[in-house]
Amino acid sequence: MSQREAARHFNIARDSVAKMMAFSVPPGYRRTAPVKRPKLDA
């Protein structure tokens, strides 16, 4: 099945299909910046 055909079948963007094909396991969520903690903890 081509990527275009898969995108049409699953109703997702072709870019998303290309990303899925690039990684055998999903890369997961990565933060771009560390979590900002409040300076005054209660």
C-alpha positions in Angstrom: 0.0 0.0 0.0 1.4 3.4 -0.9 1.7 6.2 1.6 -0.9 8.2 -0.3 -3.3 5.3 -0.3 -2.7 4.7 3.5 -3.4 8.4 4.2 -6.6 8.2 2.3 -7.6 5.0 4.0 -6.9 6.1 7.6 -8.0 9.7 6.9 -4.8 11.3 8.0 -2.3 13.6 6.4 0.4 12.2 4.1 3.1 13.9 6.2 1.8 11.9 9.3 2.0 8.7 7.3 5.6 9.6 6.3 6.6 10.2 9.9 5.0 6.9 10.9 7.0 5.1 8.3 10.2 6.8 9.4 10.0 5.5 13.0 9.3 1.8 13.7 8.4 2.8 17.3 6.7 6.1 18.0 9.3 8.6 19.3 7.0 9.8 22.1 6.5 13.3 23.5 9.5 15.4 24.2 9.3 18.8 25.8 11.0 21.7 24.0 11.7 23.5 27.3 11.9 22.3 30.9 8.9 22.7 33.2 8.8 26.1 34.9 8.3 25.7 38.6 6.9 28.5 40.7 9.5 30.3 42.9 7.1 30.3 45.9 6.0 26.8 46.7 3.0 26.6 48.9 
